[in-house]
Each structure stands twice: as C-alpha cells, then as structure tokens.
C-alpha cells in the first residue's frame, strides 16, 4: 500500500469534510486598523520632536529670564559705580580746595616782611 498524506483540517483535498475557513473578524486586519497604525507611526516622530522642541523652548525662555535678571543687576551695579565715581571726584575737588585754603591760612599766619 502507498503511504497516504496526513489529513489537515480545512484542507479541501484532505477529504475531512471541512471547508477552508476564512480568519475570523477579530483576527482580520482592516483598512481602518492599518490607517490608525500608520497615523500612530507617522505622528510618533512628530510628537517626539514637538516634545523636544517644547523642552528646548522652555530652556530658552528660562535663560532669557536669567539673562534679563543679570542685566538688571549689572545695571544696578553700574549705576552704583557711577554714583561712587562721582562722589570720589567731588571729594577730590573738595580736598584740593581745602589744601588751597590751608596753604592760604599758613601764608597769612607768617609775619609779612621778615626782619
């Protein structure tokens, strides 16, 4: 006798009497499923880039705030320095004036013609 091929369920030639069945609805991939998967895949890099861009934007805004704060502080320091420099100049002028007055007083305290 010749060896017979094993019978496979759903194989019309196997003679088991069952018909070849289509996959059930739950296992079929629909066009909507493919479209949704494609949108997810195409939006994934966009979402990642958007998240990265948002993060970088927040960092830039924070750096802007810090830079503004530093500029304001530097402006305060510059104003204080200018005020101090003006005070030093005024004091130098007063010292020069006092030196001249002291020299004048010394000259007046000496006898006029030495004898």
DOVOPA-360203 format. One line per field, with one value per atom (N, C-alpha, C, CB): residue in three letters; atom name; x, y, z negated; residue number from 1. Coordinates in Angstrom, 3 decimals. Atoms other than C-alpha are relative to their C-alpha. Last residue first. Glycine has a CB too. Layout:
DOVOPA-360203
r: (ala_...)
a: (CA_...)
c1: (X_...)
c2: (Y_...)
c3: (Z_...)
k: (NUM_...)
This chain:
DOVOPA-360203
r: (unk_unk_unk_unk_unk_unk_unk_unk_unk_unk_unk_unk_unk_unk_unk_unk_unk_unk_unk_unk_unk_unk_unk_unk_unk_unk_unk_unk_unk_unk_unk_unk_unk_unk_unk_unk_unk_unk_unk_unk_unk_unk_unk_unk_unk_unk_unk_unk_unk_unk_unk_unk_unk_unk_unk_unk_unk_unk_unk_unk_unk_unk_unk_unk_unk_unk_unk_unk_unk_unk_unk_unk_unk_unk_unk_unk_unk_unk_unk_unk_unk_unk_unk_unk_unk_unk_unk_unk_unk_unk_unk_unk_unk_unk_unk_unk_unk_unk_unk_unk_unk_unk_unk_unk_unk_unk_unk_unk_unk_unk_unk_unk_unk_unk_unk_unk_unk_unk_unk_unk_unk_unk_unk_unk_unk_unk_unk_unk_unk_unk_unk_unk_unk_unk_unk_unk_unk_unk_unk_unk_unk_unk_unk_unk_unk_unk_unk_unk_unk_unk_unk_unk_unk_unk_unk_unk_unk_unk_unk_unk_unk_unk_unk_unk_unk_unk_unk_unk_unk_unk_unk_unk_unk_unk_unk_unk_unk_unk_unk_unk_unk_unk_unk_unk_unk_unk_unk_unk_unk_unk_unk_unk_unk_unk_unk_unk_unk_unk_unk_unk_unk_unk_unk_unk_unk_unk_unk_unk_unk_unk_unk_unk_unk_unk_unk_unk_unk_unk_unk_unk_unk_unk_unk_unk_unk_unk_unk_unk_unk_unk_unk_unk_unk_unk_unk_unk_unk_unk_unk_unk_unk_unk_unk_unk_unk_unk_unk_unk_unk_unk_unk_unk_unk_unk_unk_unk_unk_unk_unk_unk_unk_unk_unk_unk_unk_unk_unk_unk_unk_unk_unk_unk_unk_unk_unk_unk_unk_unk_unk_unk_unk_unk_unk_unk_unk_unk_unk_unk_unk_unk_unk_unk_unk_unk_unk_unk_unk_unk_unk_unk_unk_unk_unk_unk_unk_unk_unk_unk_unk_unk_unk_unk_unk_unk_unk_unk_unk_unk_unk_unk_unk_unk_unk_unk_unk_unk_unk_unk_unk_unk_unk_unk_unk_unk_unk_unk_unk_unk_unk_unk_unk_unk_unk_unk_unk_unk_unk_unk_unk_unk_unk_unk_unk_unk_unk_unk_unk_unk_unk_unk_unk_unk_unk_unk_unk_unk_unk_unk_unk_unk_unk_unk_unk_unk_unk_unk_unk_unk_unk_unk_unk_unk_unk_unk_unk_unk_unk_unk_unk_unk_unk_unk_unk_unk_unk_unk_unk_unk_unk_unk_unk_unk_unk_unk_unk_unk_unk_unk_unk_unk_unk_unk_unk_unk_unk_unk_unk_unk_unk_unk_unk_unk_unk_unk_unk_unk_unk_unk_unk_unk_unk_unk_unk_unk_unk_unk_unk_unk_unk_unk_unk_unk_unk_unk_unk_unk_unk_unk_unk_unk_unk_unk_unk_unk_unk_unk_unk_unk_unk_unk)
a: (N_CA_C_CB_N_CA_C_CB_N_CA_C_CB_N_CA_C_CB_N_CA_C_CB_N_CA_C_CB_N_CA_C_CB_N_CA_C_CB_N_CA_C_CB_N_CA_C_CB_N_CA_C_CB_N_CA_C_CB_N_CA_C_CB_N_CA_C_CB_N_CA_C_CB_N_CA_C_CB_N_CA_C_CB_N_CA_C_CB_N_CA_C_CB_N_CA_C_CB_N_CA_C_CB_N_CA_C_CB_N_CA_C_CB_N_CA_C_CB_N_CA_C_CB_N_CA_C_CB_N_CA_C_CB_N_CA_C_CB_N_CA_C_CB_N_CA_C_CB_N_CA_C_CB_N_CA_C_CB_N_CA_C_CB_N_CA_C_CB_N_CA_C_CB_N_CA_C_CB_N_CA_C_CB_N_CA_C_CB_N_CA_C_CB_N_CA_C_CB_N_CA_C_CB_N_CA_C_CB_N_CA_C_CB_N_CA_C_CB_N_CA_C_CB_N_CA_C_CB_N_CA_C_CB_N_CA_C_CB_N_CA_C_CB_N_CA_C_CB_N_CA_C_CB_N_CA_C_CB_N_CA_C_CB_N_CA_C_CB_N_CA_C_CB_N_CA_C_CB_N_CA_C_CB_N_CA_C_CB_N_CA_C_CB_N_CA_C_CB_N_CA_C_CB_N_CA_C_CB_N_CA_C_CB_N_CA_C_CB_N_CA_C_CB_N_CA_C_CB_N_CA_C_CB_N_CA_C_CB_N_CA_C_CB_N_CA_C_CB_N_CA_C_CB_N_CA_C_CB_N_CA_C_CB_N_CA_C_CB_N_CA_C_CB_N_CA_C_CB_N_CA_C_CB_N_CA_C_CB_N_CA_C_CB_N_CA_C_CB_N_CA_C_CB_N_CA_C_CB_N_CA_C_CB_N_CA_C_CB_N_CA_C_CB_N_CA_C_CB_N_CA_C_CB_N_CA_C_CB_N_CA_C_CB_N_CA_C_CB_N_CA_C_CB_N_CA_C_CB_N_CA_C_CB_N_CA_C_CB_N_CA_C_CB_N_CA_C_CB_N_CA_C_CB_N_CA_C_CB_N_CA_C_CB_N_CA_C_CB_N_CA_C_CB_N_CA_C_CB_N_CA_C_CB_N_CA_C_CB_N_CA_C_CB_N_CA_C_CB_N_CA_C_CB_N_CA_C_CB_N_CA_C_CB_N_CA_C_CB_N_CA_C_CB_N_CA_C_CB_N_CA_C_CB_N_CA_C_CB_N_CA_C_CB)
c1: (-0.956_63.193_1.280_-0.534_-0.906_60.876_1.060_0.664_-1.393_58.309_0.898_0.454_-0.062_54.850_1.435_-0.750_-0.200_54.965_0.297_1.146_-1.413_53.597_0.126_0.730_-0.521_49.998_1.467_-0.183_0.481_48.578_0.577_-1.542_-0.655_50.694_-0.414_-0.343_-1.397_49.610_0.735_0.701_-0.020_45.979_1.425_-0.880_0.281_46.459_0.056_-1.377_-1.221_48.101_-0.177_0.344_-1.011_45.197_1.296_0.271_0.355_42.712_1.014_-1.414_-0.278_44.477_-0.304_-0.828_-1.456_44.553_0.378_0.627_-0.475_40.858_1.515_-0.412_0.424_40.012_0.498_-1.533_-0.842_42.061_-0.333_-0.183_-1.333_40.343_0.941_0.565_0.049_36.942_1.364_-1.046_0.088_37.732_-0.005_-1.266_-1.315_38.902_0.008_0.378_-0.903_35.732_1.390_0.085_0.386_33.582_0.920_-1.466_-0.421_35.503_-0.340_-0.666_-1.464_35.108_0.512_0.657_-0.327_31.373_1.509_-0.567_0.327_31.018_0.336_-1.495_-1.037_32.862_-0.256_0.052_-1.217_30.562_1.123_0.444_0.237_27.466_1.247_-1.191_-0.040_28.876_-0.235_-1.051_-1.395_29.612_0.119_0.578_-0.673_26.094_1.461_-0.085_0.517_24.595_0.695_-1.532_-0.576_26.846_-0.456_-0.390_-1.412_25.938_0.642_0.764_-0.050_22.205_1.445_-0.712_0.395_22.626_0.019_-1.400_-1.170_24.552_-0.310_0.443_-0.980_21.667_1.238_0.400_0.531_19.135_0.978_-1.361_-0.149_21.298_-0.518_-0.743_-1.409_21.599_0.228_0.875_-0.309_17.820_1.448_-0.251_0.633_17.283_0.306_-1.521_-0.796_19.788_-0.559_0.041_-1.231_18.034_0.889_0.764_0.346_14.660_1.256_-0.988_0.362_16.083_-0.329_-1.181_-1.259_17.768_-0.259_0.787_-0.621_14.392_1.328_0.215_0.740_12.769_0.603_-1.479_-0.354_15.499_-0.714_-0.351_-1.372_15.062_0.422_0.977_0.056_11.283_1.386_-0.561_0.625_11.787_-0.087_-1.401_-1.027_14.225_-0.558_0.509_-1.006_11.648_1.080_0.636_0.604_8.881_1.004_-1.249_0.057_11.119_-0.601_-0.821_-1.365_11.912_0.017_0.914_-0.373_8.232_1.400_-0.052_0.760_7.388_0.355_-1.519_-0.627_10.184_-0.712_0.002_-1.315_8.885_0.691_0.882_0.233_5.302_1.325_-0.838_0.470_6.353_-0.205_-1.309_-1.151_8.403_-0.405_0.698_-0.956_5.359_1.240_0.415_0.095_2.836_1.033_-1.395_-0.421_3.869_-0.052_-0.878_-1.419_3.814_0.465_0.267_-0.774_0.489_1.496_-0.359_0.055_-1.009_0.826_-1.452_-0.843_0.174_0.019_-0.486_-1.392_-1.300_0.960_0.273_-0.298_-4.627_1.454_-0.939_-0.048_-4.683_0.368_-1.348_-1.246_-3.795_0.162_0.041_-1.106_-6.548_1.337_0.011_0.012_-9.044_1.137_-1.355_-0.605_-8.080_0.072_-0.799_0.836_-8.884_0.773_-1.289_-0.495_-6.616_-0.797_1.553_-0.234_-8.526_0.502_-1.290_-1.400_-8.062_0.301_0.378_-0.877_-11.291_1.470_-0.240_-0.031_-13.281_0.991_-1.392_1.141_-12.445_0.217_-0.218_-0.261_-9.917_-1.207_1.288_-0.655_-11.526_0.316_-0.895_0.673_-12.385_0.863_-0.325_-1.052_-11.255_-0.669_0.962_-0.384_-14.209_1.119_-1.231_0.126_-14.491_0.447_0.825_1.369_-15.252_-0.165_-0.851_0.541_-12.009_-1.403_0.911_1.161_-11.162_-0.577_0.342_-0.292_-7.676_-1.179_0.382_-0.478_-8.177_0.254_1.258_1.063_-10.393_0.454_-0.522_-0.570_-7.785_-1.048_1.338_0.161_-9.620_0.567_0.634_1.313_-8.368_-0.045_-0.334_-0.104_-5.258_-1.386_1.029_1.153_-5.271_0.141_-1.327_0.839_-1.873_-1.128_0.840_-0.364_-0.642_-0.906_-0.099_0.940_-1.203_0.488_-1.418_0.160_1.573_-0.928_1.375_-0.707_1.023_-0.291_-0.397_0.813_0.000_0.863_-0.929)
c2: (-1.029_141.257_-0.588_0.826_0.504_139.016_1.049_-1.315_0.001_141.008_-0.554_1.433_-0.492_139.808_0.190_1.303_-1.448_137.634_0.495_0.386_-0.370_134.230_1.518_-0.517_0.128_133.321_0.387_-1.405_-1.136_134.629_-0.042_0.003_-1.217_132.201_1.214_0.232_0.053_129.286_1.265_-1.252_-0.292_130.309_-0.035_-1.007_-1.432_130.429_0.390_0.358_-0.700_126.993_1.505_-0.338_0.222_125.636_0.728_-1.521_-0.855_127.205_-0.150_-0.342_-1.393_125.640_0.947_0.403_-0.165_122.240_1.447_-0.980_-0.093_122.578_0.173_-1.252_-1.298_123.326_0.192_0.127_-1.013_120.336_1.392_-0.045_0.132_118.126_1.040_-1.430_-0.604_119.410_-0.057_-0.709_-1.456_118.646_0.708_0.374_-0.449_115.134_1.511_-0.710_-0.008_114.624_0.477_-1.406_-1.134_115.631_0.104_-0.143_-1.229_113.256_1.235_0.101_-0.065_110.423_1.275_-1.246_-0.403_111.127_0.136_-1.018_-1.434_110.990_0.518_0.244_-0.734_107.642_1.505_-0.466_0.020_106.303_0.784_-1.450_-0.885_107.363_0.098_-0.507_-1.382_105.782_1.004_0.199_-0.332_102.560_1.435_-0.967_-0.194_102.460_0.396_-1.287_-1.250_102.980_0.302_-0.085_-1.096_100.289_1.348_-0.131_-0.137_97.871_1.170_-1.302_-0.536_98.485_0.225_-0.955_-1.405_97.995_0.666_0.124_-0.720_94.780_1.483_-0.591_-0.111_93.585_0.762_-1.397_-0.960_94.378_0.203_-0.474_-1.335_92.630_1.072_0.087_-0.385_89.573_1.396_-1.017_-0.259_89.403_0.464_-1.265_-1.274_89.746_0.379_-0.075_-1.049_86.959_1.373_-0.199_-0.135_84.716_1.103_-1.329_-0.600_85.342_0.236_-0.903_-1.399_84.689_0.721_0.087_-0.725_81.510_1.484_-0.608_-0.101_80.336_0.744_-1.404_-1.015_81.119_0.198_-0.391_-1.306_79.205_1.117_0.059_-0.312_76.208_1.385_-1.076_-0.330_76.257_0.383_-1.189_-1.318_76.403_0.443_-0.016_-0.981_73.467_1.418_-0.249_0.009_71.375_1.052_-1.400_-0.654_72.354_0.104_-0.768_-1.438_71.485_0.767_0.262_-0.519_68.087_1.507_-0.707_0.043_67.351_0.592_-1.457_-1.067_68.501_0.062_-0.219_-1.279_66.355_1.154_0.214_-0.029_63.292_1.335_-1.169_-0.178_64.011_0.105_-1.164_-1.376_64.477_0.293_0.241_-0.911_61.283_1.458_-0.153_0.257_59.374_0.890_-1.463_-1.049_61.001_-0.175_0.016_-1.267_58.891_1.136_0.338_0.030_55.658_1.332_-1.114_0.084_56.428_0.037_-1.287_-1.318_57.563_0.021_0.393_-0.891_54.346_1.403_0.046_0.353_52.236_0.920_-1.470_-0.441_54.063_-0.289_-0.689_-1.464_53.642_0.537_0.581_-0.393_49.960_1.522_-0.546_0.362_49.379_0.442_-1.524_-0.971_51.320_-0.281_-0.030_-1.218_49.231_1.064_0.524_-0.810_46.140_1.215_0.433_-1.372_43.491_0.806_0.086_-0.681_40.268_1.420_0.026_0.127_38.408_0.686_-1.452_-0.506_39.507_-0.092_-0.760_-1.464_39.109_0.536_0.572_-0.682_35.374_1.511_-0.483_-0.405_34.022_0.764_0.871_-1.304_32.491_0.332_1.110_-1.129_28.784_1.253_-0.315_-0.935_26.093_1.265_0.323_-0.974_23.710_0.887_0.863_-1.397_20.660_0.897_0.280_-0.481_17.182_1.435_-0.873_0.111_15.564_0.580_0.699_0.860_14.824_-0.116_-1.339_1.022_16.166_-0.928_0.636_1.222_17.985_-1.107_0.278_0.655_20.674_-1.300_0.925_0.241_21.459_-0.735_-0.814_-1.180_22.958_-0.166_1.162_-0.612_20.322_1.268_0.301_-1.290_18.622_0.616_0.937_-0.857_14.919_1.270_-0.744_-0.252_13.266_0.963_0.563_-1.273_12.153_0.230_1.181_-1.089_8.471_1.248_-0.397_-0.845_5.958_1.154_0.530_-1.269_3.519_0.825_0.771_-1.172_0.000_1.244_-0.007)
c3: (0.407_-59.639_-0.410_-1.105_1.025_-57.678_-0.327_0.459_-0.459_-55.838_-1.102_0.407_-1.368_-56.477_0.497_0.104_0.027_-59.521_1.404_-0.966_0.022_-58.745_-0.117_1.273_1.353_-59.680_-0.111_-0.483_0.798_-56.425_-1.417_-0.059_-0.495_-54.362_-0.829_1.485_0.430_-56.519_0.435_0.574_1.443_-56.043_-0.541_-0.769_0.168_-52.256_-1.468_0.588_-0.428_-52.242_-0.169_1.478_1.045_-54.289_0.357_-0.190_1.143_-51.856_-1.131_-0.513_-0.372_-48.855_-1.163_1.240_-0.035_-50.540_0.352_1.021_1.389_-51.395_-0.052_-0.795_0.529_-47.736_-1.430_0.048_-0.651_-46.538_-0.528_1.534_0.599_-49.112_0.600_0.215_1.339_-47.985_-0.672_-0.876_-0.172_-44.329_-1.354_0.798_-0.473_-45.245_0.196_1.317_1.156_-47.294_0.408_-0.633_0.851_-44.318_-1.213_-0.458_-0.681_-42.035_-0.837_1.384_0.105_-44.553_0.661_0.652_1.375_-44.836_-0.191_-1.006_0.123_-41.042_-1.392_0.302_-0.737_-40.966_-0.066_1.473_0.806_-43.695_0.688_-0.261_1.152_-41.771_-0.867_-0.844_-0.504_-38.606_-1.124_1.106_-0.293_-40.493_0.492_1.045_1.291_-41.958_0.213_-0.858_0.575_-38.489_-1.326_-0.206_-0.783_-37.009_-0.547_1.484_0.365_-39.811_0.743_0.302_1.367_-39.293_-0.438_-0.985_-0.112_-35.531_-1.369_0.635_-0.524_-36.198_0.152_1.356_1.087_-38.383_0.463_-0.513_0.971_-35.639_-1.153_-0.540_-0.582_-33.046_-0.956_1.345_0.083_-35.299_0.573_0.738_1.410_-35.754_-0.155_-0.852_0.347_-31.993_-1.442_0.216_-0.635_-31.361_-0.333_1.520_0.780_-33.884_0.565_-0.026_1.295_-32.250_-0.833_-0.772_-0.236_-28.785_-1.292_0.949_-0.203_-30.007_0.254_1.176_1.324_-31.342_0.094_-0.612_0.749_-27.983_-1.385_-0.119_-0.564_-26.164_-0.750_1.501_0.415_-28.475_0.503_0.523_1.428_-27.971_-0.513_-0.813_0.109_-24.201_-1.457_0.632_-0.365_-24.365_-0.130_1.446_1.061_-26.233_0.269_-0.125_1.169_-23.830_-1.136_-0.469_-0.288_-20.872_-1.176_1.278_0.087_-22.381_0.233_1.019_1.416_-22.981_-0.195_-0.536_0.653_-19.451_-1.481_0.180_-0.336_-18.039_-0.686_1.513_0.648_-19.881_0.264_0.503_1.434_-18.847_-0.744_-0.563_0.172_-15.230_-1.474_0.784_-0.079_-15.377_-0.202_1.348_1.075_-16.723_0.105_0.014_1.018_-14.388_-1.109_-0.602_-0.596_-11.374_-1.016_1.204_-0.357_-13.351_0.573_1.003_1.240_-15.010_0.304_-0.781_0.631_-11.708_-1.278_-0.302_-0.791_-10.042_-0.592_1.450_0.293_-12.833_0.750_0.372_1.368_-12.556_-0.356_-1.009_-0.008_-8.775_-1.377_0.451_-0.656_-9.060_0.012_1.432_0.893_-11.604_0.594_-0.261_1.096_-9.452_-0.981_-0.734_-0.529_-6.424_-1.093_1.217_-0.879_-8.414_0.481_-0.717_0.072_-9.807_1.010_0.283_-1.268_-10.311_-0.260_0.855_-0.394_-13.594_1.322_0.091_1.050_-15.303_0.387_-1.286_-0.018_-12.094_-1.016_-0.277_0.604_-11.955_0.034_-1.453_1.382_-9.515_-0.543_-0.091_0.037_-6.421_-1.452_0.652_0.630_-6.614_0.095_-1.469_0.393_-4.179_-0.526_1.201_-1.021_-4.136_-0.555_0.443_0.421_-6.321_1.128_-1.279_-0.040_-5.001_-0.459_-0.828_1.346_-6.068_-0.080_-0.996_0.075_-2.470_-1.386_0.497_0.992_-2.623_-0.193_-1.318_-0.631_0.642_-1.007_0.775_-0.754_-0.866_0.637_1.063_-1.316_-3.519_0.815_-0.086_-0.823_-6.492_1.386_-0.656_0.124_-8.892_0.830_-1.474_0.663_-7.581_-0.023_0.714_-0.238_-6.726_-0.841_-0.334_1.165_-6.640_0.357_-1.159_0.624_-3.248_-1.189_1.010_-0.212_-2.491_-0.733_-0.477_1.189_-2.127_0.331_-0.506_-0.085_0.695_-1.237_1.271_0.000_0.000_0.000_-1.179)
k: (115_115_115_115_114_114_114_114_113_113_113_113_112_112_112_112_111_111_111_111_110_110_110_110_109_109_109_109_108_108_108_108_107_107_107_107_106_106_106_106_105_105_105_105_104_104_104_104_103_103_103_103_102_102_102_102_101_101_101_101_100_100_100_100_99_99_99_99_98_98_98_98_97_97_97_97_96_96_96_96_95_95_95_95_94_94_94_94_93_93_93_93_92_92_92_92_91_91_91_91_90_90_90_90_89_89_89_89_88_88_88_88_87_87_87_87_86_86_86_86_85_85_85_85_84_84_84_84_83_83_83_83_82_82_82_82_81_81_81_81_80_80_80_80_79_79_79_79_78_78_78_78_77_77_77_77_76_76_76_76_75_75_75_75_74_74_74_74_73_73_73_73_72_72_72_72_71_71_71_71_70_70_70_70_69_69_69_69_68_68_68_68_67_67_67_67_66_66_66_66_65_65_65_65_64_64_64_64_63_63_63_63_62_62_62_62_61_61_61_61_60_60_60_60_59_59_59_59_58_58_58_58_57_57_57_57_56_56_56_56_55_55_55_55_54_54_54_54_53_53_53_53_52_52_52_52_51_51_51_51_50_50_50_50_49_49_49_49_48_48_48_48_47_47_47_47_46_46_46_46_45_45_45_45_44_44_44_44_43_43_43_43_42_42_42_42_41_41_41_41_40_40_40_40_39_39_39_39_38_38_38_38_37_37_37_37_36_36_36_36_35_35_35_35_34_34_34_34_33_33_33_33_32_32_32_32_31_31_31_31_30_30_30_30_29_29_29_29_28_28_28_28_27_27_27_27_26_26_26_26_25_25_25_25_24_24_24_24_23_23_23_23_22_22_22_22_21_21_21_21_20_20_20_20_19_19_19_19_18_18_18_18_17_17_17_17_16_16_16_16_15_15_15_15_14_14_14_14_13_13_13_13_12_12_12_12_11_11_11_11_10_10_10_10_9_9_9_9_8_8_8_8_7_7_7_7_6_6_6_6_5_5_5_5_4_4_4_4_3_3_3_3_2_2_2_2_1_1_1_1)
